[in-house]
Amino acid sequence: MTDTVLCVDDDRNLCQIIAKALGEEGYRVLTAFDGDEALSSFAEEAPDLVLLDLILPRRDGFSVLEKIRGLDGPAASTRAVIISGCSPTPGDR
């Protein structure tokens, strides 16, 4: 079971909904509302899973994931699930 989830989305209401639902299932949920805040949160406490929006203020989700994948050690392989309302282009895939 995943213990800590980092939810990254500029939609604060969505993060609250996710945090409430996952919290009721026993997960600890951290939230971040822009790409830079996501990386800061990740550095402070590497989560077991990242729920990551693609369109974020200050740094987009692709850049956040690229930074995470560039880390040394096990943090680089942290599981990530992309959550986004946008339609991916062939280049995004």
N, C-alpha and C positions, 0 to 999 in steps of 0.2 A: 504494500500500500504506500502511496505517496504521502509524505507527511506535510511538506510545505509546498504551496503553489504560489507563484507570482503571477498575478493578473495585470496585464499592461494594456490599457485602453484609455483614450481620452474621454470616453463616455463614462463618467463617474457612476451614473445609475447602473450601467451594465456591470461594472466592477462590484458594486454593492450587491447586486442580485447574485452574481457568481460567488462572491464571498459568503453570502448568507447560505446559499444552497450547498456549497462545499463544506462550509463550517459545520452545518448540521450533520454532515457525513463524517465528521471527525478530522477534516483537513485544516491545517493552519494556512490562512490566505493572506498574503501581502499584496498591496496594490501600488501601482505606479501609473501616472497619467500622461507621461511623455517619455520619449526615448532616453533622454539623459537621466531622468529619475529612475527608469528601469535599470539602467546599468549601475547606478549608485546602489540601488536596493540589492541587485544581484551580487555586487562586490561585498556588501555588508553581510549578507546571509545567502549563500548559494541555495536556491530552492531545488526541489526534486523535479519540478515541472514548471514550465513557463507557458502561460496562455498569452499570446502576443498578437495585438492588432498590427496591421501593416501601415496604416495611415495615422501617424502620430505627430504631435508638435515636436520641434527641436531636433529630432532624429527619428527617421522612419523605422519600421519594424525590421526591414531587411538589414539595415545598418546595425541595429541592436543584435540581431541574430548572428551577423557576421562577426561582431566583436566577441560575442559569447563563444562562437566556434573557434576563434583565434586565441582563446585562453590556454594556459598550460594546465595539465592535470585533468582530473575527472570532470571538472566544471564545464569543460569544452563539449562534453557529450550529454549535457543536460537535455532532457526531453523537452521539445517545444511543440506546441499546437498553435497554428495560425488561426486567429479568429478575425474575420474581416467582412465587412459588408460590400467590399469592392469586388469586381470581377477581375480575376488575374488575366494578364496578357500572356501569350506564349513565352515571352521573355521572363516573366515572373516565375513561371513554373520551373 
